[in-house]
């Protein structure tokens, strides 16, 4: 089970890198951006956006309006995400530039005994509890705007279908790691064998973490 940190120095909660959900889209119109961000912030596990970063055991900042990024901009807003009924701090970052992506970033410092790195998900299988929350949020978003890829993991970054198609090493690493949702049309361009994948919505597949 995930254990939660008790730091004496508030800044330590926001160190260690991020465990992330990254939703990559082909294109989004202004209305769709609004719908995607509303789907995230209105999810039962989310609270925000907040005027300042949340630190456990400190008063929660007031709520502010959801901000939609204008073209070629990146906007980050602060909030809380609940895991097993307990809230930790997070940021939601909307990137509208040469690619379009929305990321939920949870700092590793929120969790006791968790360290980042390439084998992080293998060393800390309890992170499946956060994966379950991310998975549910991703499906909520997919209901309002269909992302191409939703990648979960440590410093996972936005996974772009075009880059995965053109870069064999990036494609291998992506498929080897698992822990992602992906549209069928994108998947078939990367992987001819769909046997390991689970279809969770029509045309949307899931591959669990492979470590």
C-alpha positions as CSV (number, residue, x, y, z in Angstrom):
1,X,0.0,0.0,0.0
2,X,1.2,3.5,-0.8
3,X,2.4,5.3,2.3
4,X,2.3,9.1,2.6
5,X,5.2,11.3,3.6
6,X,5.6,13.4,6.7
7,X,8.2,16.0,5.9
8,X,9.3,18.7,8.3
9,X,10.3,20.9,5.4
10,X,7.3,21.6,3.1
11,X,9.5,21.9,-0.1
12,X,10.4,18.2,0.2
13,X,6.9,17.2,-0.7
14,X,7.6,18.6,-4.2
15,X,10.9,16.9,-4.8
16,X,11.9,13.7,-6.5
17,X,10.4,14.1,-9.9
18,X,6.9,13.3,-10.9
19,X,4.7,10.2,-11.4
20,X,2.5,11.2,-14.4
21,X,-0.5,10.7,-16.5
22,X,0.1,12.2,-20.0
23,X,-2.8,12.5,-22.5
24,X,-1.7,13.2,-26.0
25,X,-4.2,14.5,-28.6
26,X,-4.0,15.0,-32.3
27,X,-5.9,18.4,-32.3
28,X,-8.3,20.1,-29.9
29,X,-10.5,23.0,-30.5
30,X,-11.0,25.7,-27.9
31,X,-14.3,24.1,-26.7
32,X,-12.6,20.6,-26.5
33,X,-9.8,22.1,-24.4
34,X,-12.4,23.4,-22.0
35,X,-14.2,20.0,-21.9
36,X,-11.0,18.1,-21.3
37,X,-9.8,20.2,-18.4
38,X,-13.3,20.2,-16.9
39,X,-13.4,16.4,-17.1
40,X,-10.1,16.3,-15.2
41,X,-11.0,18.9,-12.5
42,X,-14.5,17.6,-12.0
43,X,-13.4,14.0,-11.5
44,X,-14.2,12.7,-8.0
45,X,-10.5,12.2,-7.2
46,X,-9.5,15.8,-8.1
47,X,-9.8,19.0,-6.2
48,X,-9.0,22.4,-7.8
49,X,-7.7,24.3,-9.6
50,X,-6.1,26.0,-6.5
51,X,-4.5,29.4,-6.2
52,X,-1.3,27.8,-4.8
53,X,0.4,24.4,-4.6
54,X,-1.0,22.0,-2.0
55,X,1.3,20.8,0.8
56,X,-0.1,18.2,3.2
57,X,-1.0,19.5,6.7
58,X,-1.1,23.1,5.4
59,X,-4.3,25.1,4.7
60,X,-5.7,24.6,1.2
61,X,-5.6,27.6,-1.1
62,X,-8.8,29.0,-2.5
63,X,-10.1,27.6,-5.8
64,X,-9.6,29.5,-9.0
65,X,-11.1,29.3,-12.5
66,X,-10.0,26.6,-15.0
67,X,-7.6,28.1,-17.5
68,X,-7.6,27.0,-21.1
69,X,-4.2,27.6,-22.9
70,X,-4.2,29.8,-25.9
71,X,-2.3,28.6,-29.0
72,X,1.4,28.0,-28.5
73,X,1.2,28.2,-24.7
74,X,1.6,26.0,-21.7
75,X,-0.5,26.5,-18.6
76,X,0.0,24.8,-15.3
77,X,-2.5,24.8,-12.4
78,X,-2.3,23.4,-9.0
79,X,-4.6,21.0,-7.2
80,X,-5.1,17.8,-5.1
81,X,-5.5,14.2,-6.2
82,X,-7.0,11.6,-3.8
83,X,-5.4,8.2,-3.5
84,X,-7.0,5.7,-1.2
85,X,-9.1,8.5,0.3
86,X,-6.1,10.7,1.1
87,X,-5.2,13.9,-0.9
88,X,-1.7,14.7,-2.1
89,X,-0.6,17.7,-4.2
90,X,-0.5,17.7,-8.0
91,X,-0.2,20.0,-11.0
92,X,-2.2,19.8,-14.2
93,X,-0.3,21.0,-17.2
94,X,-1.9,21.8,-20.5
95,X,0.5,22.1,-23.5
96,X,-0.8,23.6,-26.7
97,X,2.2,24.0,-28.9
98,X,3.7,21.8,-31.7
99,X,1.9,19.0,-29.9
100,X,-1.2,19.0,-27.7
101,X,-1.1,17.2,-24.4
102,X,-2.6,17.4,-20.9
103,X,-0.5,16.0,-18.0
104,X,-1.3,15.3,-14.3
105,X,2.0,15.5,-12.4
106,X,2.2,14.1,-8.9
107,X,5.5,14.7,-7.1
108,X,7.2,11.6,-5.7
109,X,8.0,13.5,-2.5
110,X,4.3,13.0,-1.5
111,X,4.9,9.3,-0.9
112,X,7.1,7.6,1.7
113,X,10.0,5.4,0.5
114,X,9.4,6.0,-3.2
115,X,12.4,6.8,-5.4
116,X,12.4,7.7,-9.1
117,X,14.3,6.0,-11.9
118,X,13.9,3.7,-14.8
119,X,12.8,0.7,-12.7
120,X,10.6,2.7,-10.4
121,X,7.3,1.0,-11.2
122,X,9.0,-2.4,-10.7
123,X,10.6,-1.5,-7.4
124,X,7.3,0.1,-6.1
125,X,4.4,-2.0,-7.3
126,X,2.2,-0.1,-4.8
127,X,2.1,2.6,-7.4
128,X,-0.7,0.6,-9.0
129,X,-3.0,2.4,-6.6
130,X,-2.1,5.7,-8.3
131,X,-2.3,4.0,-11.7
132,X,-5.9,3.1,-10.9
133,X,-6.8,6.7,-10.3
134,X,-5.0,7.9,-13.4
135,X,-6.7,5.2,-15.5
136,X,-10.2,6.2,-14.3
137,X,-9.4,9.9,-15.0
138,X,-8.2,9.0,-18.5
139,X,-11.4,7.2,-19.3
140,X,-13.4,10.1,-18.1
141,X,-11.5,12.4,-20.5
142,X,-11.8,10.0,-23.4
143,X,-15.6,10.3,-23.0
144,X,-15.4,14.0,-24.0
145,X,-12.4,14.0,-26.3
146,X,-10.5,11.0,-27.6
147,X,-6.8,11.2,-26.9
148,X,-4.4,9.1,-29.0
149,X,-2.3,7.9,-26.1
150,X,-2.5,8.1,-22.3
151,X,0.8,7.1,-20.8
152,X,1.3,6.5,-17.0
153,X,4.6,6.4,-15.2
154,X,7.6,8.2,-13.8
155,X,8.6,11.2,-15.9
156,X,6.8,9.5,-18.8
157,X,6.3,12.7,-20.8
158,X,3.8,13.2,-23.7
159,X,4.0,10.3,-26.1
160,X,3.5,11.4,-29.7
161,X,2.2,8.9,-32.2
162,X,4.4,10.4,-35.0
163,X,7.6,10.1,-33.0
164,X,6.9,6.6,-32.0
165,X,6.3,5.6,-35.6
166,X,9.5,7.2,-36.8
167,X,11.9,6.3,-33.9
168,X,12.4,2.5,-33.4
169,X,14.2,2.9,-30.0
170,X,11.4,5.2,-28.6
171,X,8.8,2.8,-29.9
172,X,10.5,-0.3,-28.4
173,X,10.9,1.5,-25.0
174,X,7.2,2.6,-25.0
175,X,5.8,-0.8,-25.9
176,X,8.2,-2.6,-23.5
177,X,7.1,-0.4,-20.5
178,X,3.3,-0.9,-21.0
179,X,1.1,1.1,-18.7
180,X,-0.8,3.0,-21.4
181,X,-4.1,3.4,-23.1
182,X,-3.9,3.8,-26.9
183,X,-6.3,4.2,-29.9
184,X,-6.5,1.2,-32.1
185,X,-5.5,3.1,-35.2
186,X,-2.3,4.4,-33.5
187,X,-1.5,1.0,-32.0
188,X,-1.8,-0.9,-35.3
189,X,0.8,1.4,-36.8
190,X,3.2,0.5,-34.0
191,X,2.5,-3.1,-33.1
192,X,1.0,-5.9,-35.4
193,X,0.2,-8.2,-32.5
194,X,-2.7,-7.0,-30.4
195,X,-2.9,-10.2,-28.4
196,X,-1.4,-8.7,-25.2
197,X,-3.8,-5.8,-25.2
198,X,-7.2,-5.4,-23.6
199,X,-9.9,-3.5,-25.5
200,X,-11.5,-1.3,-22.8
201,X,-13.6,0.9,-25.0
202,X,-14.5,0.5,-28.7
203,X,-11.2,1.3,-30.5
204,X,-9.3,1.9,-27.2
205,X,-6.8,-0.6,-25.8
206,X,-4.9,-0.9,-22.5
207,X,-1.6,-2.6,-21.8
208,X,-0.7,-3.0,-18.1
209,X,2.7,-2.1,-16.8
210,X,5.4,-4.5,-18.0
211,X,8.1,-3.0,-15.8
